[in-house]
Amino acid sequence: MKAQLFTQIQQVSDCLLHFGGSDSGKDKNSSQQDLKKGILYRDLGIEEWDWPQGVGLYGLFKVQSYFRDERYMPFFNDWYQGHFKKGLPSRNINTTAPYLPLAELADSLENPSVFRDLCFRQAEWLLNELPKTKEGGFQHVTTAIEDCGGTIQHDSELWIDTLFMAVLFLNKMGRKYNRQDWIDEASRQFLIHIKYLYDKQSGLFYHGWSFNRNDNFGGIYWCRGNSWFTCGIMDYLEDCGSGISQGLRQYLTDTYRAQVNTLIRLQSPSGLWHTVLDDPDSYEEVSGSAAITAGIHKGIRLGILDDSFRPAALNGLKAICRNIDGNGTVQNVSAGTSMGLDADHYKKIVIRPIAYGQSLALLALYEGLENA
């Protein structure tokens, strides 16, 4: 299988490098019905500066790090330089995602001081200027639909997506530049998101929490939402290394293991997971399944999970491989998903190739290769 993984990593990466279709101008005329289904034209390609593209860049960075070369540096340099010249969109949680790979890449780009400064200012913005919920949670502010320079505030809301899109970056910056305030804030954000989004009965995570409503919206266990934790917590702990208290590490790994134990029980015979995890009538979804698979493989590699989890990880990996076409396009990926009040909302999200689907598949393939 190792040869297949090498081949598909190359195919998926090449496809992502040329992934076109972003057009934020079309979104100005989108209907509310289209938006509810996740139809956003700015999400489609690799061109825009937002979370689908940021996650896409992160997958490419991980693959490049695995091969220990600079195979994607010309692409990274052109992408970041082009956006810097064009001007960046509004500061928010989702537009922080491209900073996660940039935190590592800045020193290797042309004009590195410019990009280091961008990273420093974004970290400071998260700490001091991003709107906070009660108890200091990162409010899930996102890019406005009609204007990339504007924002949607999502007042007093915590979303599980925030951990991957913004908190991983803040922790990485804190570790790299020895900023204890950034490190402490990242730890705090993981804890407050677990406090309000983790369901102790099921072991799974809800999509969001509203302090205004005082509830978890529809109380839905969304596949990709859960996968942001499964995959993200492993990257967080790896970045922390030994620089984290044993008590905090144990708390986070216990939460991760409890979630994975439930996910294993909910894995479909195909190896994928349903977009509503506990609803077998909902469609099987590849991007969330890929991030879950990557997170389980990494848990095994880091010694957090034992070998009894390997069959589920391998089944997930095989399923991801079957959903990659001959051009390297990852199929059966659900579009960007707003907060839903019932399972039907998640079932109606459209399926289409998107940059983060490519990237999360890359993370699964890369972690599978690490374990091969």
RODO-2510 file (C-alpha; in nm, 4 decimals, decimal comma):
residues 372
     n   res          X          Y          Z
     1     m     0,0000     0,0000     0,0000
     2     k     0,2987     0,2297     0,0534
     3     a     0,3511     0,2717    -0,3221
     4     q    -0,0168     0,3615    -0,3640
     5     l     0,0072     0,6220    -0,0897
     6     f     0,3117     0,7852    -0,2544
     7     t     0,1299     0,7979    -0,5876
     8     q    -0,1898     0,9415    -0,4453
     9     i    -0,0070     1,1998    -0,2360
    10     q     0,1524     1,3255    -0,5568
    11     q    -0,1765     1,3222    -0,7459
    12     v    -0,3755     1,4983    -0,4730
    13     s    -0,0991     1,7562    -0,4201
    14     d    -0,0676     1,8322    -0,7907
    15     c    -0,4437     1,8737    -0,8126
    16     l    -0,4462     2,1098    -0,5137
    17     l    -0,1692     2,3257    -0,6602
    18     h    -0,3900     2,3955    -0,9619
    19     f    -0,7228     2,3946    -0,7805
    20     g    -0,9183     2,6770    -0,9411
    21     g    -1,2661     2,8140    -0,9144
    22     s    -1,2652     3,0700    -0,6325
    23     d    -1,4781     3,3713    -0,7197
    24     s    -1,5976     3,5769    -0,4242
    25     g    -1,7743     3,8157    -0,6612
    26     k    -2,0372     3,5525    -0,7432
    27     d    -2,1284     3,5188    -0,3752
    28     k    -2,2780     3,8685    -0,3695
    29     n    -2,5733     3,7368    -0,5683
    30     s    -2,6142     3,4056    -0,3843
    31     s    -2,9559     3,3252    -0,2430
    32     q    -3,0090     3,2392     0,1226
    33     q    -3,1067     2,8908     0,0119
    34     d    -2,7719     2,8446    -0,1654
    35     l    -2,5826     2,9753     0,1360
    36     k    -2,7631     2,7346     0,3682
    37     k    -2,6458     2,4504     0,1447
    38     g    -2,2855     2,5696     0,1686
    39     i    -2,2588     2,7080    -0,1842
    40     l    -1,9833     2,9693    -0,1582
    41     y    -1,7784     3,0333    -0,4708
    42     r    -1,4874     3,1828    -0,2782
    43     d    -1,4387     2,8442    -0,1065
    44     l    -1,3885     2,6409    -0,4212
    45     g    -1,0313     2,7010    -0,5365
    46     i    -0,6940     2,7664    -0,3777
    47     e    -0,6893     3,1360    -0,4725
    48     e    -0,8638     3,3137    -0,1818
    49     w    -0,7220     3,3923     0,1640
    50     d    -0,9672     3,2076     0,3890
    51     w    -1,0035     2,8835     0,5805
    52     p    -1,0529     2,6342     0,2916
    53     q    -0,7330     2,7582     0,1329
    54     g    -0,5491     2,7862     0,4652
    55     v    -0,6240     2,4234     0,5449
    56     g    -0,5182     2,3391     0,1892
    57     l    -0,1817     2,5098     0,2348
    58     y    -0,1329     2,3317     0,5648
    59     g    -0,1699     1,9929     0,3965
    60     l     0,0899     2,0863     0,1359
    61     f     0,3234     2,2091     0,4090
    62     k     0,2880     1,8802     0,5982
    63     v     0,3714     1,6789     0,2870
    64     q     0,6732     1,8979     0,2137
    65     s     0,7910     1,8553     0,5730
    66     y     0,7599     1,4781     0,5416
    67     f     0,9802     1,4705     0,2323
    68     r     1,2203     1,7243     0,3887
    69     d     1,2609     1,9264     0,0717
    70     e     1,1274     2,2505    -0,0770
    71     r     0,9041     2,1049    -0,3475
    72     y     0,6196     2,3509    -0,2903
    73     m     0,8207     2,6605    -0,1966
    74     p     0,7705     2,8372    -0,5330
    75     f     0,3954     2,7891    -0,4941
    76     f     0,3978     2,9073    -0,1309
    77     n     0,6076     3,2105    -0,2170
    78     d     0,3840     3,3143    -0,5073
    79     w     0,0670     3,2578    -0,3018
    80     y     0,1705     3,4612     0,0015
    81     q     0,3507     3,7332    -0,1942
    82     g     0,0496     3,7734    -0,4223
    83     h    -0,1898     3,8141    -0,1317
    84     f     0,0415     4,0556     0,0475
    85     k     0,0533     4,2784    -0,2618
    86     k    -0,3219     4,2486    -0,3166
    87     g    -0,4104     4,3181     0,0454
    88     l    -0,5487     4,0787     0,3028
    89     p    -0,9165     4,0320     0,3901
    90     s    -1,0712     4,1095     0,7285
    91     r    -0,9113     3,9653     1,0407
    92     n    -1,1228     3,6845     1,1807
    93     i    -1,1047     3,3225     1,2946
    94     n    -1,1290     3,1732     0,9469
    95     t    -0,8786     3,4068     0,7832
    96     t    -0,6289     3,3035     1,0509
    97     a    -0,6040     2,9572     0,8919
    98     p    -0,3432     3,0568     0,6279
    99     y    -0,1210     3,1807     0,9104
   100     l    -0,0790     2,8267     1,0466
   101     p     0,1560     2,7142     0,7671
   102     l     0,2910     3,0692     0,7346
   103     a     0,4218     3,0537     1,0921
   104     e     0,6656     2,7869     0,9704
   105     l     0,7171     2,9134     0,6153
   106     a     0,7815     3,2832     0,6835
   107     d     1,1570     3,2443     0,7293
   108     s     1,1891     3,0770     0,3881
   109     l     0,9834     3,3246     0,1850
   110     e     1,1132     3,6301     0,0067
   111     n     1,1064     3,9293     0,2465
   112     p     1,0781     3,7019     0,5529
   113     s     1,0595     3,9915     0,8008
   114     v     0,7364     4,1083     0,6363
   115     f     0,5697     3,7714     0,6880
   116     r     0,7063     3,7219     1,0387
   117     d     0,5567     4,0600     1,1243
   118     l     0,2212     3,9542     0,9777
   119     c     0,2246     3,6454     1,1979
   120     f     0,3155     3,8441     1,5092
   121     r     0,0387     4,0951     1,4486
   122     q    -0,2176     3,8204     1,3887
   123     a    -0,1224     3,6451     1,7122
   124     e    -0,1498     3,9721     1,9034
   125     w    -0,4868     4,0403     1,7416
   126     l    -0,6188     3,7028     1,8534
   127     l    -0,5023     3,7690     2,2062
   128     n    -0,6059     4,1309     2,2456
   129     e    -0,8589     4,2365     1,9791
   130     l    -1,0636     3,9376     1,8653
   131     p    -1,4078     3,9587     2,0286
   132     k    -1,4376     3,7186     2,3208
   133     t    -1,7336     3,5304     2,4631
   134     k    -1,8083     3,4948     2,8308
   135     e    -1,5173     3,3267     3,0088
   136     g    -1,2814     3,4583     2,7409
   137     g    -1,3575     3,2157     2,4594
   138     f    -1,2582     3,3011     2,1043
   139     q    -1,5810     3,4209     1,9392
   140     h    -1,6151     3,2515     1,6003
   141     v    -1,5931     3,5630     1,3815
   142     t    -1,5920     3,4841     1,0077
   143     t    -1,5656     3,6621     0,6723
   144     a    -1,8726     3,8447     0,5460
   145     i    -2,0397     3,6825     0,2449
   146     e    -2,0803     3,9965     0,0371
   147     d    -1,7542     4,1668     0,1331
   148     c    -1,4237     3,9974     0,2180
   149     g    -1,3280     4,3089     0,4080
   150     g    -1,6199     4,2659     0,6462
   151     t    -1,7082     4,0120     0,9127
   152     i    -1,9943     3,8062     1,0516
   153     q    -1,9670     3,8303     1,4289
   154     h    -2,1556     3,5172     1,5500
   155     d    -2,2080     3,6971     1,8782
   156     s    -2,1138     3,4968     2,1893
   157     e    -2,0690     3,1743     1,9928
   158     l    -1,8004     2,9062     2,0251
   159     w    -1,7483     2,6764     1,7243
   160     i    -1,5315     2,3644     1,7251
   161     d    -1,3704     2,4855     1,3982
   162     t    -1,1889     2,7609     1,5913
   163     l    -0,9435     2,5163     1,7455
   164     f    -0,7995     2,4179     1,4093
   165     m    -0,8363     2,7529     1,2314
   166     a    -0,6852     2,9798     1,4960
   167     v    -0,5726     2,8120     1,8185
   168     l    -0,3169     2,5803     1,6562
   169     f    -0,1536     2,8883     1,5022
   170     l    -0,1430     3,0764     1,8317
   171     n     0,0190     2,7824     2,0080
   172     k     0,2702     2,7337     1,7270
   173     m     0,3699     3,0998     1,7438
   174     g     0,4008     3,0850     2,1208
   175     r     0,6278     2,7795     2,1036
   176     k     0,8403     2,9192     1,8220
   177     y     0,8953     3,2618     1,9737
   178     n     0,8808     3,1727     2,3438
   179     r     0,5698     3,3788     2,4138
   180     q     0,4167     3,2298     2,7257
   181     d     0,1071     3,4486     2,6964
   182     w     0,0283     3,2989     2,3562
   183     i     0,0987     2,9472     2,4827
   184     d    -0,1255     2,9960     2,7861
   185     e    -0,4087     3,1404     2,5763
   186     a    -0,3981     2,8474     2,3355
   187     s    -0,4249     2,6037     2,6273
   188     r    -0,7118     2,8038     2,7717
   189     q    -0,9006     2,7953     2,4411
   190     f    -0,8762     2,4172     2,4157
   191     l    -1,0121     2,3879     2,7684
   192     i    -1,3039     2,6274     2,7249
   193     h    -1,4037     2,4666     2,3927
   194     i    -1,3982     2,1233     2,5548
   195     k    -1,6011     2,2573     2,8472
   196     y    -1,8848     2,3827     2,6273
   197     l    -1,8704     2,1561     2,3220
   198     y    -1,7792     1,8121     2,4562
   199     d    -2,0671     1,5783     2,5393
   200     k    -1,9670     1,3473     2,8246
   201     q    -2,2427     1,0958     2,7519
   202     s    -2,1476     1,0307     2,3896
   203     g    -1,7784     1,1231     2,3923
   204     l    -1,8373     1,3421     2,0878
   205     f    -1,8313     1,7165     2,0218
   206     y    -2,1179     1,9422     1,9301
   207     h    -2,0662     2,1877     1,6461
   208     g    -2,1157     2,4957     1,8603
   209     w    -2,2295     2,6633     2,1793
   210     s    -2,4211     2,9895     2,2208
   211     f    -2,3946     3,1858     2,5425
   212     n    -2,6981     3,3881     2,4285
   213     r    -2,9113     3,0772     2,3732
   214     n    -2,7389     2,8831     2,6523
   215     d    -2,7374     2,5684     2,4400
   216     n    -2,5529     2,3716     2,1721
   217     f    -2,7872     2,4838     1,8926
   218     g    -2,9201     2,1630     1,7319
   219     g    -2,7023     1,9397     1,9482
   220     i    -2,5635     1,7719     1,6362
   221     y    -2,2513     1,5551     1,6253
   222     w    -2,1136     1,6795     1,2937
   223     c    -1,8424     1,4689     1,1336
   224     r    -1,6025     1,7384     1,0123
   225     g    -1,6569     1,9373     1,3304
   226     n    -1,5481     1,6405     1,5392
   227     s    -1,2567     1,5810     1,3049
   228     w    -1,1139     1,9281     1,3735
   229     f    -1,0558     1,8068     1,7291
   230     t    -0,9409     1,4524     1,6442
   231     c    -0,6785     1,5805     1,4044
   232     g    -0,6076     1,9156     1,5663
   233     i    -0,5418     1,7912     1,9191
   234     m    -0,2707     1,5585     1,7897
   235     d    -0,0969     1,8444     1,6098
   236     y    -0,1342     2,0605     1,9193
   237     l     0,0264     1,8012     2,1485
   238     e     0,3041     1,7339     1,8994
   239     d     0,3847     2,1059     1,8819
   240     c     0,3794     2,1292     2,2621
   241     g     0,6335     1,8493     2,3007
   242     s     0,7508     1,8336     2,6590
   243     g     0,6519     2,1960     2,7199
   244     i     0,3096     2,1149     2,8623
   245     s     0,2127     2,0094     3,2129
   246     q     0,1455     1,6412     3,2633
   247     g    -0,1981     1,7184     3,4035
   248     l    -0,3063     1,9153     3,0970
   249     r    -0,1608     1,6575     2,8599
   250     q    -0,3455     1,3786     3,0404
   251     y    -0,6741     1,5720     3,0347
   252     l    -0,6472     1,6342     2,6612
   253     t    -0,5425     1,2808     2,5733
   254     d    -0,8214     1,1337     2,7884
   255     t    -1,0738     1,3496     2,6002
   256     y    -0,9217     1,2473     2,2677
   257     r    -0,9286     0,8749     2,3535
   258     a    -1,2911     0,8945     2,4667
   259     q    -1,3854     1,0621     2,1406
   260     v    -1,1920     0,8107     1,9284
   261     n    -1,3499     0,5158     2,1099
   262     t    -1,6920     0,6455     2,0120
   263     l    -1,5825     0,7280     1,6577
   264     i    -1,4607     0,3710     1,6090
   265     r    -1,8052     0,2412     1,7014
   266     l    -1,9695     0,4788     1,4537
   267     q    -1,7392     0,4055     1,1583
   268     s    -1,9414     0,2687     0,8677
   269     p    -1,8478    -0,0616     0,6985
   270     s    -1,7033     0,1411     0,4088
   271     g    -1,4421     0,2911     0,6424
   272     l    -1,5933     0,6406     0,6274
   273     w    -1,8082     0,8301     0,8768
   274     h    -2,1528     0,9832     0,8208
   275     t    -2,1763     1,3615     0,8063
   276     v    -2,4071     1,3391     1,1108
   277     l    -2,2028     1,0860     1,2995
   278     d    -2,4843     0,9017     1,4744
   279     d    -2,7308     0,9194     1,1833
   280     p    -2,6730     0,6358     0,9326
   281     d    -2,9265     0,7975     0,6990
   282     s    -2,6924     1,0934     0,6471
   283     y    -2,4378     1,0673     0,3664
   284     e    -2,0832     0,9436     0,4225
   285     e    -1,8435     1,2376     0,4052
   286     v    -1,4779     1,2248     0,3032
   287     s    -1,3118     1,5409     0,4408
   288     g    -1,4196     1,4783     0,8004
   289     s    -1,3438     1,1081     0,7624
   290     a    -0,9961     1,1976     0,6338
   291     a    -0,9184     1,4229     0,9299
   292     i    -1,0491     1,1598     1,1727
   293     t    -0,8354     0,8973     0,9998
   294     a    -0,5326     1,1256     1,0147
   295     g    -0,5935     1,1913     1,3852
   296     i    -0,6216     0,8206     1,4682
   297     h    -0,3101     0,7330     1,2684
   298     k    -0,1196     1,0090     1,4447
   299     g    -0,2446     0,8967     1,7837
   300     i    -0,1014     0,5521     1,7103
   301     r     0,2267     0,7009     1,5861
   302     l     0,2639     0,9155     1,8982
   303     g     0,1895     0,6209     2,1256
   304     i    -0,1346     0,7675     2,2579
   305     l    -0,3415     0,4896     2,1001
   306     d    -0,2412     0,1235     2,0969
   307     d    -0,2418    -0,1132     1,7998
   308     s    -0,6025    -0,2182     1,8581
   309     f    -0,6997     0,1036     1,6764
   310     r    -0,4916     0,0215     1,3692
   311     p    -0,7636    -0,1730     1,1774
   312     a    -1,0044     0,1211     1,1978
   313     a    -0,7305     0,3617     1,0894
   314     l    -0,6395     0,1382     0,7972
   315     n    -1,0047     0,0992     0,6931
   316     g    -1,0400     0,4765     0,6981
   317     l    -0,7272     0,5176     0,4884
   318     k    -0,8435     0,2672     0,2282
   319     a    -1,1786     0,4449     0,2066
   320     i    -1,0069     0,7803     0,1474
   321     c    -0,7981     0,6247    -0,1296
   322     r    -1,1119     0,4909    -0,2984
   323     n    -1,2568     0,8429    -0,3040
   324     i    -0,9664     0,9948    -0,4979
   325     d    -1,0221     0,9954    -0,8726
   326     g    -0,7576     0,9480    -1,1422
   327     n    -0,6890     1,3221    -1,1566
   328     g    -0,6185     1,3412    -0,7841
   329     t    -0,9503     1,5091    -0,7018
   330     v    -1,0971     1,4091    -0,3657
   331     q    -1,4645     1,3289    -0,4052
   332     n    -1,7650     1,3340    -0,1677
   333     v    -1,6537     1,6372     0,0302
   334     s    -1,9229     1,8455     0,1997
   335     a    -1,9139     2,2203     0,1449
   336     g    -1,8601     2,4827     0,4147
   337     t    -2,1187     2,4293     0,6846
   338     s    -2,2898     2,6962     0,8923
   339     m    -2,4373     2,6268     1,2340
   340     g    -2,7465     2,4048     1,2142
   341     l    -3,0489     2,3620     1,4378
   342     d    -3,1266     2,0080     1,3237
   343     a    -2,9712     1,7104     1,1457
   344     d    -3,1530     1,7984     0,8242
   345     h    -2,9402     2,1121     0,7902
   346     y    -2,6221     1,9038     0,7723
   347     k    -2,7747     1,6460     0,5383
   348     k    -2,8567     1,9187     0,2848
   349     i    -2,5038     2,0603     0,2596
   350     v    -2,3873     2,0126    -0,0993
   351     i    -2,1045     1,7785    -0,1946
   352     r    -1,8291     1,9117    -0,4190
   353     p    -1,4484     1,9085    -0,4516
   354     i    -1,2989     2,1788    -0,2266
   355     a    -0,9409     2,2683    -0,1296
   356     y    -0,9721     2,1487     0,2297
   357     g    -1,0955     1,8115     0,1066
   358     q    -0,7699     1,7777    -0,0860
   359     s    -0,5691     1,8831     0,2168
   360     l    -0,7393     1,6658     0,4762
   361     a    -0,6999     1,3688     0,2440
   362     l    -0,3295     1,4580     0,2229
   363     l    -0,3064     1,4547     0,6025
   364     a    -0,4629     1,1085     0,6108
   365     l    -0,2325     0,9800     0,3344
   366     y     0,0725     1,1351     0,4984
   367     e    -0,0064     0,9896     0,8409
   368     g    -0,0833     0,6540     0,6792
   369     l     0,2585     0,6671     0,5156
   370     e     0,4181     0,7485     0,8513
   371     n     0,2547     0,4350     0,9940
   372     a     0,3143     0,2133     0,6916
***
